[in-house]
């Protein structure tokens, strides 16, 4: 209709007019196709800028006293970056690390686009066996950074170091999921939560942890004279922390910055008893984890030494204040693995050995027993004594260490015979005053000394002694003569100081393992209710008096009796300061303070204060596990040191790569030998920890290639199972017990029985079906012929994790270590 056409025409004209208005106001005159090209160029430019931030970046970092090249290889997947690091070997010279990095970069850039990371990884393995000649190396100040790397370097600088970081929403801000830390990429700042203000404050840049191609496996065993011994309070304790990062997270102690793998093993062994061992084993990890977490930067070798010394010193200070166990001691061996670094600290009667992949071995401790000439010299210098001689290897047959226990007989009896007086002078008069028979009630001067000398000369002069006594009489006479000369010299120097020296030595009397408070009061000449502060002041005054009698140019006292008196003064001050609860825990007559067979240990208050007869300074060794293959670490209790190093090495090599079996064999043999030696106390046990560190080449083949080469993810195995009474899973529908009623065998017995079967199978694995039929407590043992013990084809994810891990680590016809699961203890053989 006309009216409709008119309306449409009017609307069309209005639309054209509106477009014309828009073009006249905003159109630049650029054709649309040119605008589209501009947009494409902009997108392409942005894409190129993103791709410029992918590629490779080379760095050379200092690490553990050396240098290492690090090549970052990055590629874009969609709109995201996939970054990977390839590390060269640790080098002593920076130039060598630079050359490694240049080689890695060349291998990466020469490879096809999808093979760059794999090419760099392969080259990193080859560099492990490469030795650079001097003429091949660049200068130390060689500039390896390239301009093309700059965009990627800038992007990596905005990326937080390590793992576990999460972006906060859409903000340029990251928080750590297991630590109270944050990262601000805009300002490049790392932050931590202040415990007081609960706000963020600046902190150090965390260490970027290195994942080393190293697999850790460990086993610990304890064997006593009886199965009841395994619950005895004086038994050694072992601690295995296989995954420190997870342990730290569980204890709210972040350790995400540690090199991987990170693990810690420790063995605590008692001296005199077991209460101190239990205390240390419960408190050690509470010191280790917080101190490891306190420094988020890289742990260098000197830092690790200081860490162990600090932890052991703190434990020692706290232990000697514990009323229930301060008079006992603890020997300890600790192993801390961070990446490819193994730190071993040994103290006291424990012993540590390490075996390399080529079979070479070395001991990692200083043998802290009185057998060592160096330790003997140190002990005698502080006035202690060594009793007995070594009658075999290890601590079990070592001499004893104790404070000087010398009688003091000062009275000269008229009716004594010459022989009795010679004995008194030579064996029971430790100082010049006792030799001459002088007491504080006597007027001590040159005249008194000469008078005593003349009186004694009548009895001990060799000319008047019978023939059989002449030699000892001459020794006694010489001692009396020297004593008289010493007293005269003292009196000429200072009579008052001489009287002071006599009062101290006379008051101390016969030296004992520990001084009583009553004796201490007499030594100091103090009141019965003297306070520790007053005792300290009195002791300083007495030392000043004794010093007046003469000092040598090297700072030592001029006469041994002066040094002995000062030791007595120090012991007296310590006895006054000693809390009454600690005094009561010594036992009647201090019978608990027995001599010890170690020269270093934690605790042992009576041998630490006032002077350190027994030191708490550990032997610390740091090893770099760089050689390919299996490295074995062995930690032994004092009881296990009855075996020679070579005997231990042979047993561990016999079960290479199987730490549980190796540790059980060593512990059992040590306990058997200790039973023959009639060893008592903590030394009757055999306790052993064996750690296996399998160092791989570093390059891991892609999953597809690995699967193609190895075939299916299924294996066929058979096993021997032994039950024990400690199982939490009481009902097992697949069990086939050899006797009626509940299982009464303890875990230790099950392990020993299975170990005997394993030793048989190691010699002849073909006996597996027969032994499974005879001994296994699983229904699989009822299968006929060679099928006895057969578990069929096993796929990943279908078995107990511990059993599955052992099974898939075996080669065909390989025999597993002892494996503990919820069903019991197993030995497994893979045969397909």
Secondary structure, DSSP 8 states (H G I E B T S, - for coil): -HHHHHHHHHHHHHHHHHHHHHHHHH--S--HHHHHHHHHHHHHHHHHHHHHTSSEEEEEEEETTEEEEEEEEEEEETTEEEEEEEE---BSSHHHHHHHHHHHHHHHHHS-GGGHHHHHHHHHHHHTT----GGG---TT-----GGGHHHHHHHHTS-SSS-EEE-TTSS-EEESSSSEEEETTTTEEEEE-TTT-SEEE--------B-SEEEEEEEEEE-SSGGGGG-TTS-EEEEES-HHHHHHHTT---TTS-BSEEEEEEEEEES-SHHHHHHHHHHHHHHHHHHHH--S---HHHHHHHHHHHHHHHHHHHTT-TTTTTSEEEEEEEEEETTEEEEEEETT-EEEEE-TTS-EEE-S---STTSHHHHHHHHHTTEEEES---SSSSTT--EEEE----------TT--HHHHHHHHHHS--SHHHHHT--TTS--SHHHHHHHHHHHHHHH-GGGS-GGGHHHHHHHHHHHHHHHHHHHHHHHH-HHHHHHHHHHHHHH-S--SS--HHHHHHHHT--TT--HHHHHHHHHHHHHHHHTT-B-TTSSBSSHHHHHHHHHHHHHHHHHHS-HHHHHTT-GGGTT---BS-SB-EE-GGGTSSS-SSB---EEEEEE--SSEEEEEEEE-TGGGGS-HHHHHHHHHHTTT-HHHHHHHHHHHHHHHHHHTT--GGGG-EEEEEEEEEE--S----HHHHHHHH--SEEEEEEEEE--TT-S----TTB--SSSSS----HHHHHHHHHHHHHHHHH-GGGHHHHHHHH--BGGGGS-GGGTTEEEEEETTSS-HHHHHHHHT--TT-B---EE-SS-EEEEEE--
